[in-house]
Each structure stands twice: as C-alpha cells, then as structure tokens.
Amino acid sequence: MSGTTDSRLQRRSPSGITLGLRQNLAQFMLLVAVNALVGGTLGQERTVLPLLAGQVFHLGLYTSALTYILAFGLAKAATNYFAGTLSDRYGRKPILIAGWIVALPVPLMLILGPSWGWIVAGNVILGISQGLTWSTTVVMKMDLVGPSGRGLAMGLNEAAGYLGVAGTALATGHIAATYGLRPGPFLLGAAYIALGLGLSIFAVKETRDYAGVEAANHTAHRKAAGAELSNRQIFAFTSFQDKSLSSVSQAGMINNLNDGLAWGLFPVMFAAAGLTIEKIGLLAAAYPAVWGAAQLFTGALSDKYGRKGLIVGGMMVQAAALAVIAVGHDFATWLTAAVLLGLGTAMVYPTLLAAIGDVAHPRWRARSVGVYRLWRDGGFAVGALLSGIVADAMGIPAAVGVVAGLTALSGLFVAVRMRGADHHGGRVPAPVRGPNAA
C-alpha cells in the first residue's frame, strides 16, 4: 500500500475513528496487558502439569501423559475458527469477555481434580478460553493499527502473551518447588483470570468499527476483495488456494507442533536427566521468554524487510535448536538450545500473523485469522500424538529429532511456495472473487 494511502488511513475518519498505533496507543497497550494475562493463564501449566502427570497420577506412557495437550490443542484450534466468525457477527469485546468467563473453573479443576480425566477436561475448557481470548486480542490490535506497522503490532501482542507464559512458568516452578505441585501454582492462574475478566469488562473498548474504516479505504482489488464470501470460501482460500496463506498456515501448524513437544516432553526429559524442579522451570521459561522478548524486534523487522525471509530463517533456526536438544545431555547445552529455539520461534510467530493480515481483506480478516489459528493450534494436537507415539517407541530424543526434521521441511516449503512481495500490500488475488464480484 502506498504512503499516500497509509497517510489517509491515519487521519480521522468522518465517524471519528483514527487508525494507527500511536493514535490508539492507550487502548492498544491495554490489550497488550490483557494478552499478557491470557499467556499467563496458559503458563500456569507449562512447568507443573507434565510433572503432575507422572508424580501424582503415575502415568507411565508418554502418549497418555500428553493427552492434556491433545485435548487443549483440539479445543483451541476449533474455537479459533469460530472466534473470528463470532467477533465479526457480535463484536470483539463480547467474545473476549466470554473467553474469560469460560476460563473461570479451570484453576479449581487443576487443583481439585481427583483423576487425570479432570485435568484433561480442564484443558479442553482452557483451550476454548484461549481460542476466544487470544484470537480476539489479535484481531482487535489489527483493527486498531490498520495496515501500517502491522508486524510491529503483532510482535507486541505475541511478546506480551509469551512473556506472560514464560514469567508464569518460572514463577510456578518456584512455587511448586517450595509448596508442592498443588494448589499453589494454579492460584496464580486464578488471579490472572479474575484480573483479565475485570479489565475486559470495564476498560477494553469495542474495535470492530475500526475494521470497517480500513475496509472503506481498502483499494487493492477493492470490489472483488470486498465481496461477500462464505466461510467455506474463506477456509479454502486461506488453507489451500492462496500460495502465501497456505504456506503460512502449514508453517504455523509445524511451529505449534514444536511447542506441543516442548510443553509436554521437555520437562519429563529434563527430570529424567536428574535436573531439579527449579532448573526445569528455568528451562521451561527460557524458551518462551526469548520467544516473547525477541518478538518486540522481529515483528518490526518483518515490516521493513518482508515476511518470507524471516519465516524461512526462523523455521531453520528452530530445526537446528531441536537437533541440539535431541543430542544434549546437560543443563548448559539445553539452556543454549532453548534460547535458540525461542529466537527461531520469535522470527516466525508475529510474522505469520502479519502475513495473514497483509493478504486478507478487512471485511473477512477476522475469519481468515481464525482459519490460520485453526491450523496453527491444531499443531498442539498433532505434536502431542506424534511425539508421544515416537517417544513411547524410541525415546524422547528420537521424538525431538523427528520434529526437527519436519520443521526443516516446513521451512523449505515456505521458501518454494510463498510469494515474497505480499508484505505491505494488503493484496487479494483474483481467486477470492465471490459470487457477487464483478
């Protein structure tokens, strides 16, 4: 999009709405804080739950222990898909509030659950909540900033979420080492949910009209892109038809396949090597901490230099880090690899979201984001199944090695298939033409 168009989009519209990060900084930073709480709600599990599976519920097989990640991934992936449609229909704020309300019983289920089935059920509910809250904060930030600086906006959003994950993983590791695996670590999650719900009700403002302002000024393939498209058309276009969106969708899925592996098996692997809970917590926190902090820079870099290079490079860095973890045997090696894994993920994560926003038209962007996040968070479920089966058959290092290979192949797929000039364009190619298009 040209500088002239960007300037026009930053001016106040007749409805009194102004697009841009600086113009909406207070509301944007409030949503950043809300997303940090969303990440913290997930982070309450990262260190503790894999240990709870073995030490409290005595689950011997890796596949059985990873059922909670499978349940979480399936629930979150499905909810992501519907979150975009619901936010287009009812507005962003009601869906955000609903997500927090859904999360209310989760800490109690994790604290009081007498069987592993309760833990799995709690993760189904947590997945639904995360799908509603995280998806909605992403879309709301896209609404506010418009087309200029979208990568920076997504970097800030994902940095907040994953720094929340990392900080809480570290804190819950300390709490668990001091007070036990239950209930202490999950009380922190309960506090996050209460605070997030309060902020969403009383402070967050609706942003759907901002997307309408951007749509009114959207010039590229304007008539075709703005045509009324069915959910089925948007799903097919995002998943398979468009070279860039389909590349982004598969890369997101493999990225979260990695994360599901790290979440479920790394603490078990580190514990088997004799590391203390405090060191396991540090390793569990290091990866999302670097991931979170580095996104403050990688999102902005993708605005300046384009999306494709960062995505391909990030997938390759992740593959290398996983290979090091597979062959490592000590804390220092694993810590180095965790930092490298976080850096590679940071190169990819906000860039993938920004790439979706580049191609998808504002009128159906929320639904396209939902489709992308369906595939991406489906990676949790695929990762739980794949890594669990391979770990049961061949051991955890072999499972990590298999995932490293898949990650490298994903990067190569992006290198071959994704167009290299989609950043900044907001361009929607001709195949999206709906039945009402000229």
ChimeraX attribute file (.defattr): number of C-alpha atoms within 10 A of each C-alpha:
attribute: neighborCount
match mode: 1-to-1
recipient: residues
	/A:1	16
	/A:2	8
	/A:3	9
	/A:4	8
	/A:5	14
	/A:6	17
	/A:7	12
	/A:8	13
	/A:9	23
	/A:10	20
	/A:11	14
	/A:12	13
	/A:13	14
	/A:14	8
	/A:15	9
	/A:16	8
	/A:17	20
	/A:18	22
	/A:19	26
	/A:20	26
	/A:21	22
	/A:22	12
	/A:23	16
	/A:24	15
	/A:25	13
	/A:26	11
	/A:27	19
	/A:28	24
	/A:29	16
	/A:30	16
	/A:31	25
	/A:32	23
	/A:33	18
	/A:34	29
	/A:35	28
	/A:36	24
	/A:37	29
	/A:38	27
	/A:39	27
	/A:40	27
	/A:41	29
	/A:42	22
	/A:43	31
	/A:44	28
	/A:45	25
	/A:46	25
	/A:47	33
	/A:48	26
	/A:49	23
	/A:50	22
	/A:51	22
	/A:52	19
	/A:53	22
	/A:54	15
	/A:55	12
	/A:56	14
	/A:57	13
	/A:58	12
	/A:59	17
	/A:60	12
	/A:61	15
	/A:62	25
	/A:63	21
	/A:64	17
	/A:65	25
	/A:66	27
	/A:67	21
	/A:68	25
	/A:69	26
	/A:70	26
	/A:71	22
	/A:72	28
	/A:73	31
	/A:74	23
	/A:75	24
	/A:76	31
	/A:77	27
	/A:78	20
	/A:79	24
	/A:80	33
	/A:81	25
	/A:82	19
	/A:83	31
	/A:84	27
	/A:85	20
	/A:86	17
	/A:87	22
	/A:88	17
	/A:89	10
	/A:90	11
	/A:91	18
	/A:92	28
	/A:93	21
	/A:94	16
	/A:95	24
	/A:96	28
	/A:97	21
	/A:98	17
	/A:99	29
	/A:100	25
	/A:101	15
	/A:102	18
	/A:103	24
	/A:104	18
	/A:105	14
	/A:106	23
	/A:107	25
	/A:108	15
	/A:109	18
	/A:110	25
	/A:111	17
	/A:112	12
	/A:113	15
	/A:114	12
	/A:115	11
	/A:116	20
	/A:117	12
	/A:118	17
	/A:119	24
	/A:120	22
	/A:121	18
	/A:122	22
	/A:123	28
	/A:124	22
	/A:125	23
	/A:126	27
	/A:127	28
	/A:128	25
	/A:129	31
	/A:130	27
	/A:131	30
	/A:132	30
	/A:133	31
	/A:134	26
	/A:135	28
	/A:136	30
	/A:137	23
	/A:138	20
	/A:139	25
	/A:140	26
	/A:141	25
	/A:142	31
	/A:143	27
	/A:144	27
	/A:145	26
	/A:146	24
	/A:147	26
	/A:148	22
	/A:149	20
	/A:150	30
	/A:151	33
	/A:152	25
	/A:153	29
	/A:154	28
	/A:155	30
	/A:156	26
	/A:157	29
	/A:158	30
	/A:159	30
	/A:160	28
	/A:161	28
	/A:162	29
	/A:163	27
	/A:164	27
	/A:165	29
	/A:166	31
	/A:167	23
	/A:168	27
	/A:169	31
	/A:170	24
	/A:171	21
	/A:172	29
	/A:173	29
	/A:174	20
	/A:175	21
	/A:176	20
	/A:177	16
	/A:178	12
	/A:179	13
	/A:180	14
	/A:181	21
	/A:182	17
	/A:183	16
	/A:184	16
	/A:185	28
	/A:186	25
	/A:187	17
	/A:188	19
	/A:189	26
	/A:190	19
	/A:191	14
	/A:192	21
	/A:193	25
	/A:194	15
	/A:195	13
	/A:196	25
	/A:197	21
	/A:198	15
	/A:199	15
	/A:200	22
	/A:201	15
	/A:202	8
	/A:203	11
	/A:204	18
	/A:205	14
	/A:206	13
	/A:207	19
	/A:208	21
	/A:209	15
	/A:210	23
	/A:211	24
	/A:212	15
	/A:213	22
	/A:214	24
	/A:215	18
	/A:216	13
	/A:217	14
	/A:218	22
	/A:219	15
	/A:220	16
	/A:221	16
	/A:222	16
	/A:223	14
	/A:224	21
	/A:225	28
	/A:226	23
	/A:227	18
	/A:228	15
	/A:229	18
	/A:230	11
	/A:231	16
	/A:232	9
	/A:233	16
	/A:234	20
	/A:235	19
	/A:236	15
	/A:237	19
	/A:238	27
	/A:239	22
	/A:240	14
	/A:241	15
	/A:242	21
	/A:243	16
	/A:244	24
	/A:245	28
	/A:246	22
	/A:247	25
	/A:248	30
	/A:249	24
	/A:250	20
	/A:251	28
	/A:252	27
	/A:253	25
	/A:254	28
	/A:255	27
	/A:256	23
	/A:257	28
	/A:258	27
	/A:259	22
	/A:260	28
	/A:261	26
	/A:262	23
	/A:263	23
	/A:264	30
	/A:265	26
	/A:266	24
	/A:267	24
	/A:268	20
	/A:269	19
	/A:270	21
	/A:271	15
	/A:272	10
	/A:273	12
	/A:274	12
	/A:275	16
	/A:276	14
	/A:277	21
	/A:278	19
	/A:279	19
	/A:280	24
	/A:281	27
	/A:282	22
	/A:283	27
	/A:284	28
	/A:285	29
	/A:286	25
	/A:287	28
	/A:288	29
	/A:289	28
	/A:290	23
	/A:291	30
	/A:292	29
	/A:293	20
	/A:294	21
	/A:295	32
	/A:296	22
	/A:297	18
	/A:298	27
	/A:299	33
	/A:300	21
	/A:301	18
	/A:302	28
	/A:303	20
	/A:304	14
	/A:305	12
	/A:306	20
	/A:307	31
	/A:308	26
	/A:309	17
	/A:310	23
	/A:311	31
	/A:312	23
	/A:313	19
	/A:314	27
	/A:315	30
	/A:316	23
	/A:317	25
	/A:318	29
	/A:319	27
	/A:320	21
	/A:321	23
	/A:322	28
	/A:323	20
	/A:324	22
	/A:325	23
	/A:326	21
	/A:327	14
	/A:328	15
	/A:329	13
	/A:330	13
	/A:331	17
	/A:332	11
	/A:333	13
	/A:334	21
	/A:335	19
	/A:336	16
	/A:337	25
	/A:338	27
	/A:339	20
	/A:340	24
	/A:341	30
	/A:342	25
	/A:343	25
	/A:344	28
	/A:345	32
	/A:346	33
	/A:347	29
	/A:348	30
	/A:349	26
	/A:350	30
	/A:351	33
	/A:352	28
	/A:353	27
	/A:354	26
	/A:355	26
	/A:356	24
	/A:357	29
	/A:358	26
	/A:359	23
	/A:360	24
	/A:361	25
	/A:362	27
	/A:363	21
	/A:364	23
	/A:365	23
	/A:366	33
	/A:367	26
	/A:368	28
	/A:369	28
	/A:370	29
	/A:371	29
	/A:372	29
	/A:373	27
	/A:374	27
	/A:375	25
	/A:376	26
	/A:377	30
	/A:378	26
	/A:379	28
	/A:380	30
	/A:381	28
	/A:382	22
	/A:383	30
	/A:384	31
	/A:385	22
	/A:386	18
	/A:387	31
	/A:388	25
	/A:389	19
	/A:390	20
	/A:391	19
	/A:392	16
	/A:393	13
	/A:394	11
	/A:395	15
	/A:396	22
	/A:397	21
	/A:398	18
	/A:399	23
	/A:400	26
	/A:401	21
	/A:402	18
	/A:403	25
	/A:404	26
	/A:405	15
	/A:406	17
	/A:407	26
	/A:408	20
	/A:409	17
	/A:410	24
	/A:411	25
	/A:412	15
	/A:413	16
	/A:414	23
	/A:415	17
	/A:416	12
	/A:417	15
	/A:418	20
	/A:419	16
	/A:420	14
	/A:421	13
	/A:422	18
	/A:423	26
	/A:424	24
	/A:425	15
	/A:426	22
	/A:427	21
	/A:428	20
	/A:429	14
	/A:430	11
	/A:431	12
	/A:432	22
	/A:433	19
	/A:434	18
	/A:435	11
	/A:436	11
	/A:437	14
	/A:438	8
